[in-house]
Amino acid sequence: MEGKVALVSGAARGQGRNHALRLAEEGADIIAFDVAAAVPAQGAPAATPADLAETVRLVEDRDRRIVATRADVRDPDAVAELVERGVAELGGLDVVIANAGIQGNPGPAASTSPADWQAVIDTNLTGVFHTVRPAIPHLIARGGGSIVITSSSIGLRSVPNLAPYGAAKAGLTGLMRTLALELAEHSIRVNTVNPTTVGTPMLLNPVNFGLFRPDLEDPTEEDVRPVYRTLNALPVAYLDPDDISNAVLFLASDEGRYITGVALPVDAGYAVK
């Protein structure tokens, strides 16, 4: 990734921060953003401005440049402004990691409010469009590049009680394949990575603990670990963020130069179970 510039959404913590740091370790400069605040139907504790500041510090500790700001993927103007500023300061754009997303409030589809449905779709599906759209002209100007979209294993095999999330993540497959066809002539590759459970705050929080162990009044991580384990074919409750970043780096780098239009499960066998 030496000499390349990567845009990462949802970079304040979790998988987004991990991807930014891994790309920086491999030589990339970073354009990063995160809403770093609570949003409707988030379904998990929100990231904070301090989290985003820590991402900036960690990238700079790796002797790489970073342009970062708070921006909501639901706001196309804010995202486009950051992309333009980042490209101007860092000299171009080669890679897009469209990672920002929310879980939503768990519950049956029949009990999901229209507002909660819209909040998840706006962030997880439309927000990816808002991230990718302003980046495309800059990738074309570089003579090619890579777009990696964070979908989910739930986009490949659904679960109950997360209808907005599952619908959005499945929708990303269609968006990815369309973009792969449209952008191939410009040597721009487009893929999704589809993780199973990953040990980040989006998974390891009281909302999810209650979702997976409704029989307990105040379940803990230890209480839900055996249930998480049943989701995956391989004997693991959840993956480390590095496991996903390894796949993201491969798809973003020249080592994956002829891979496009692929939904890549990094899911311990979740999708085939």
C-alpha positions as a printed Julia matrix, in Angstrom:
273×3 Matrix{Float64}:
   0.0     0.0     0.0
   3.05    2.25   -0.09
   2.24    5.59   -1.7
  -1.51    4.95   -1.75
  -4.35    6.85   -0.1
  -7.32    5.07    1.46
 -10.7     6.45    2.5
 -12.21    4.66    5.53
 -15.7     5.3     6.89
 -16.7     4.37   10.42
 -13.07    4.77   11.46
 -13.47    5.84   15.09
 -13.24    2.35   16.54
 -13.88   -1.33   15.88
 -13.34   -2.74   12.42
 -13.05    0.7    10.82
 -10.19    1.78   13.05
  -8.51   -1.59   12.63
  -8.69   -1.36    8.83
  -7.27    2.17    8.86
  -4.37    1.12   11.06
  -3.61   -1.98    9.01
  -3.54   -0.01    5.77
  -1.36    2.64    7.43
   1.05   -0.05    8.63
   1.33   -1.18    5.01
   2.18    2.35    3.85
  -1.12    4.05    3.04
  -2.16    7.56    4.04
  -5.7     7.73    5.37
  -8.83    9.82    4.87
 -11.12    8.91    7.75
 -14.52    9.86    9.06
 -17.09    8.74   11.58
 -20.25   10.29   12.96
 -18.73    9.69   16.44
 -22.1    10.27   18.08
 -25.35    8.49   18.76
 -27.64    8.05   15.77
 -31.21    6.73   15.54
 -31.64    2.96   15.89
 -27.94    2.48   16.56
 -28.5    -0.65   18.62
 -25.1    -0.4    20.34
 -23.13    2.17   22.35
 -22.01    5.05   20.14
 -18.45    5.95   19.23
 -17.21    9.31   20.49
 -15.06   12.18   19.22
 -12.34   10.9    21.54
 -12.45    7.55   19.74
 -11.9     9.26   16.39
  -9.08   11.35   17.85
  -7.44    8.13   19.05
  -7.61    6.72   15.53
  -5.85    9.85   14.26
  -3.15    9.48   16.92
  -2.59    5.82   16.13
  -2.26    6.44   12.38
   0.19    9.26   13.0
   2.15    7.0    15.36
   2.68    4.79   12.32
   4.28    7.74   10.49
   1.43    8.1     8.06
  -0.64   11.17    7.22
  -4.34   11.29    8.01
  -7.16   13.69    7.22
 -10.08   13.0     9.54
 -13.35   14.6    10.52
 -16.7    13.85   12.07
 -19.26   13.24    9.33
 -22.46   11.24    9.03
 -22.72    8.87    6.05
 -26.36    9.92    5.77
 -25.15   13.41    4.8
 -23.83   13.21    1.21
 -22.55   16.79    1.21
 -20.45   16.27    4.35
 -18.92   13.08    2.96
 -18.18   14.65   -0.42
 -16.56   17.66    1.26
 -14.23   15.4     3.24
 -13.29   13.39    0.15
 -12.39   16.55   -1.75
 -10.37   17.93    1.17
  -8.58   14.64    1.76
  -7.67   14.23   -1.9
  -6.4    17.83   -2.04
  -4.21   17.36    1.03
  -2.95   13.83    0.36
  -2.66   13.97   -3.42
  -5.2    11.43   -4.64
  -7.3     8.41   -3.75
  -6.68    4.74   -4.46
  -8.8     2.72   -2.05
 -12.26    3.09   -0.5
 -13.23    1.07    2.58
 -16.97    1.69    3.02
 -17.3     0.33    6.52
 -19.67    2.55    8.53
 -22.8     0.85    9.79
 -25.21    0.39   12.65
 -26.98   -2.68   13.97
 -30.45   -1.31   14.56
 -32.76   -2.12   17.44
 -33.37   -5.88   17.57
 -36.89   -7.2    17.29
 -39.38   -8.86   14.94
 -40.01   -7.13   11.61
 -43.66   -6.66   12.53
 -42.59   -4.64   15.58
 -39.93   -2.57   13.8
 -40.94    1.06   13.43
 -40.71    2.73   10.01
 -38.28    5.23   11.55
 -35.96    2.48   12.78
 -36.13    0.72    9.41
 -35.23    3.93    7.59
 -32.38    4.78    9.95
 -30.65    1.46    9.31
 -31.2     1.54    5.54
 -30.01    5.16    5.37
 -26.78    4.36    7.2
 -25.92    0.84    6.07
 -27.0     0.97    2.43
 -27.49    4.55    1.29
 -24.5     5.62    3.39
 -22.27    3.3     1.36
 -23.54    4.94   -1.82
 -22.78    8.35   -0.32
 -19.25    7.17    0.51
 -18.47    5.6    -2.86
 -20.08    8.11   -5.22
 -17.76   11.11   -4.63
 -14.72    8.84   -4.6
 -15.25    7.33   -8.04
 -13.92   10.27  -10.11
 -10.73   10.29   -8.03
 -10.2     6.55   -8.46
 -10.66    6.98  -12.21
  -8.14    9.83  -12.18
  -5.58    7.49  -10.56
  -6.06    4.96  -13.34
  -7.76    2.39  -11.14
  -8.23    1.34   -7.56
 -10.22   -0.8    -5.16
 -13.51   -0.4    -3.3
 -14.15   -2.75   -0.39
 -17.6    -2.64    1.18
 -18.29   -4.1     4.61
 -21.36   -6.28    4.28
 -22.05   -9.13    6.7
 -22.49  -12.86    6.86
 -26.1   -11.95    7.71
 -26.26  -10.56    4.16
 -25.62  -14.13    2.99
 -27.7   -16.07    5.54
 -30.36  -14.18    7.43
 -31.28  -14.33   11.11
 -34.55  -13.32   12.76
 -35.01  -10.05   14.63
 -32.61   -7.99   12.51
 -34.67   -7.38    9.36
 -33.42   -3.85    8.54
 -29.79   -4.85    9.06
 -30.14   -8.02    7.0
 -31.95   -6.23    4.2
 -29.33   -3.49    4.01
 -26.4    -5.9     4.07
 -27.98   -8.08    1.37
 -28.63   -4.94   -0.67
 -24.93   -4.13   -0.58
 -24.26   -7.25   -2.65
 -26.4    -5.87   -5.47
 -24.76   -2.45   -5.24
 -21.3    -4.01   -5.22
 -21.96   -6.13   -8.3
 -23.41   -3.2   -10.23
 -20.4    -1.04   -9.37
 -18.02   -3.86  -10.3
 -19.55   -3.95  -13.78
 -19.71   -0.19  -14.23
 -16.17    0.49  -13.03
 -14.29   -2.46  -14.52
 -13.36   -0.51  -17.64
 -11.53    1.93  -15.37
  -9.58   -0.87  -13.63
 -11.51   -0.24  -10.42
 -12.33   -3.41   -8.52
 -15.35   -3.6    -6.19
 -15.93   -6.34   -3.61
 -17.6    -6.92   -0.27
 -16.17   -8.55    2.8
 -18.8   -10.45    4.79
 -17.77  -10.99    8.41
 -19.47  -13.14   10.99
 -19.47  -12.06   14.63
 -16.42   -9.88   15.38
 -15.21   -8.92   18.85
 -15.92   -5.18   18.7
 -18.29   -2.89   20.64
 -20.94   -3.43   17.96
 -21.19   -7.07   19.07
 -20.05   -7.02   22.68
 -22.66   -4.83   24.33
 -25.67   -5.27   26.61
 -28.2    -4.93   23.77
 -26.78   -7.97   21.98
 -26.28   -9.87   25.2
 -30.01   -9.5    25.84
 -30.87  -10.44   22.24
 -28.93  -13.71   22.42
 -29.82  -14.58   26.03
 -33.38  -13.31   26.54
 -33.78  -15.92   29.28
 -31.47  -13.97   31.58
 -32.22  -10.66   33.25
 -28.73   -9.19   32.94
 -26.57  -11.43   30.72
 -22.82  -10.95   30.4
 -20.32  -11.71   27.66
 -19.56  -15.04   29.3
 -23.26  -15.89   29.21
 -23.58  -15.26   25.47
 -20.26  -16.68   24.31
 -21.65  -20.25   23.95
 -24.56  -18.88   21.9
 -22.23  -16.91   19.62
 -20.26  -20.11   19.19
 -23.32  -21.9    17.78
 -23.58  -19.4    14.92
 -20.32  -20.48   13.29
 -19.25  -23.8    11.79
 -15.7   -23.45   13.07
 -15.32  -23.65   16.86
 -15.07  -19.93   17.59
 -17.49  -17.5    19.21
 -16.28  -14.46   17.29
 -13.37  -13.3    15.17
 -10.68  -10.76   15.9
 -10.82   -7.5    13.89
  -7.42   -8.44   12.45
  -9.06  -11.39   10.71
 -11.27   -9.01    8.77
  -8.51   -6.47    8.15
  -6.38   -9.21    6.57
  -9.12   -9.8     4.0
  -9.7    -6.07    3.46
  -5.98   -5.52    2.86
  -5.86   -8.39    0.35
  -8.84   -7.05   -1.61
  -7.51   -3.49   -1.49
  -3.98   -4.36   -2.57
  -2.49   -5.35   -5.89
  -2.37   -8.95   -4.65
  -6.11   -9.03   -5.39
  -5.74   -7.18   -8.68
  -8.07   -9.45  -10.67
 -10.69  -10.04   -8.0
 -13.88   -8.05   -8.51
 -17.59   -8.58   -8.0
 -16.99  -11.0    -5.12
 -18.75  -11.3    -1.76
 -15.95  -12.7     0.41
 -17.12  -14.46    3.58
 -14.75  -14.19    6.52
 -17.22  -15.96    8.7
 -15.89  -19.18   10.25
 -18.38  -21.05    8.08
 -21.45  -19.09    9.23
 -22.95  -18.76    5.74
 -22.71  -22.49    4.95
 -23.91  -23.79    8.29
